[in-house]
Amino acid sequence: MKRMKEVLILAVMLFAFLSQSSVYAGDAGTKEEAVAMVKKAIEYIKANGNEKAFAELSNPKGQFVDRDLYITVYDMSAKCLVHGANPKMIGRDLIDNKDVDGKMFMRERMEIMKTNTTGWQNYKFRNPTTNQIEPKAMYLERFGDLVVACGVYVK
């Protein structure tokens, strides 16, 4: 009986560990998911127009926020038009924003988009799920005079 109890406890502990591990593995968005979310956002803008789409894209509880993935949209001068994680950013001119290492990431982002229709950018930013500054890879896609973006936090 004692042996059966030990096996049962071990099985429960193993199940708890494996369940927790799979949750952690799924907590962070992937690069593929970020690209798919940007493409979905662009289709949503096309179908609904800027005003309606920007409201939904900026909704922290909406369909364009998934774990640590969220959409941002800028005009080509780096004015924030959509921010799925922090609506207070909307309307701000972000051209002079720097990351914790002093990287002028918004200037770099706009330069990338002047010469490319898609691209990736690396910098550091606050992860909304951990509230920590972490390395981030941002997928960018130009849609007309807009830059639609979604990033992943790199571990």
JOCORTA-V243066 format. One line per field, one symbol per residue. phi: phi as a letter, one per 20 degrees, with the letter a starting at -180 (. if undefined). A space follows every 10 residues. Layout:
# JOCORTA-V243066
phi: ???
This chain:
# JOCORTA-V243066
phi: .fffffffff ffffffffff fffffefdfd ffffffffff fffffgfdnf gffffffeff defdcbleeb ecccefdnff dbbfdbgfff needgefcef enfeffffgf fgffdcebrc cdadbfefed mdfcfcddec becmddddbb cceee
